[in-house]
Amino acid sequence: MAVPARGQDQGDSQPATVETLPDAIEYWTLPGEGAGPLVVNDGNGTLWTFFHQTGNLVALSAADGSALLDVPMSISPTALAFTPDWSLGFLAGEPLDDQIIDVGVVQAIDATSGVVLGEIELEGSCNAVCAADGGILYAACGMQYGYEGTIYRLSWKTAANGAIAFAVETQATCGKVPWAIALYDNTLYVTDLELQWTAQPDGTMGPPYGSWVWEYDPESLELNDRSWVGINPSRLGVTEFGVLAGCSGSKQSEGEMVEPSLSLIGGPGGTEPIVIGTTGASDLAVAPDGTWAVVSLSDWASAPPWSAAALLQNLKPGTSSQAMRWVYTGDLAYVAFEDGKPVAQRTQLFTDSFIRAVAVSTDGTRIYALQSEPERIAVIPVDMIM
């Protein structure tokens, strides 16, 4: 498949700054430390997350952020997904005592009590799950230093006592580090974090860099196609116009952006690149109606003098003009679709606290933003960034 041409920079304008945050932003404290992704259960509007440092899974009230569910976890999770009817959740992760990270675990959990109803072990670190109709679940497994990743199609059934039993229906190789899954228009999309280089006219390899999103038949897991996106595509979101891939490692070359922060796959004309300034997308969430998305942004910043990048520059002067690193920002981007084409608008909300993860409320009026320093959730009216 040919690599698409470079995307046009849609982030030329300076980001808007909210000098004084309005009272409309609400803040929720969290019943744990080291929060992971934010996931909304659209069946009841609750907001879910898990905490790596304190080892608990919680569901928060959509009204005031109070903890409706707070239970200890028996695995170290990386992802959470719900069934289409929202009655059952699936946690993906690794055993707590897995030092090599070569075993993946998928747990089925009751969406009301958080009780683990069943689990299955898979080969390789389990990075993502995606539930479909008909008792089907997809899981992506792979690790940084493995030879290849694997995508699994699992079936699950509920016994009379409520226990969940899993079975592997089929599996397929999937790049090296599969990290996110989405099901759209009878196609299963799986991202691969492995960095790829493109061939230059002189035969050398260089920018634009990027990664592949693999596209499978959801029943047979036969590989149908693949789409070229930006670097480190760690998030996928299903919109009304296609699958949005968030690339958290966009790069710059000689002042020109060459790798997009986002890519829209399956929209009109194939893959549509979206560049938002000089940033990458650290997380994204799509509105319930699929007509817009919100993206939290990472950016380049000077590396501290004790970092590996700065030490390398000191040891080998000239290796780079300036030692840089990726950091989270306090910025959000609102992505709308005009005639099916994505248009991004960036807004700076916070200068003293970063945003690590985002989710959208069931009614589509609020954004849940997971902040650091202090770790909390900011509840932001959508019209503040539109």
Beta strands, then each sheet from edge to edge (+ up, - down):
strand 1: 16-17
strand 2: 26-28
strand 3: 39-41
strand 4: 46-51
strand 5: 56-60
strand 6: 67-72
strand 7: 75-82
strand 8: 88-95
strand 9: 103-110
strand 10: 116-123
strand 11: 126-132
strand 12: 136-141
strand 13: 150-158
strand 14: 164-173
strand 15: 178-184
strand 16: 187-192
strand 17: 196-199
strand 18: 205-216
strand 19: 223-229
strand 20: 233-239
strand 21: 242-247
strand 22: 252-253
strand 23: 256-257
strand 24: 262-267
strand 25: 270-274
strand 26: 280-286
strand 27: 293-302
strand 28: 324-338
strand 29: 341-348
strand 30: 354-360
strand 31: 366-372
strand 32: 376-381
sheet 1: 1+ 29+ 28- 27+ 26-
sheet 2: 2+ 32- 31+ 30-
sheet 3: 3+ 4- 5+ 6-
sheet 4: 7+ 8- 9+ 10-
sheet 5: 11+ 12- 13+ 14-
sheet 6: 15+ 16- 18+ 17-
sheet 7: 15+ 16- 18+ 19-
sheet 8: 20+ 21- 24+ 25-
sheet 9: 22+ 23-
end
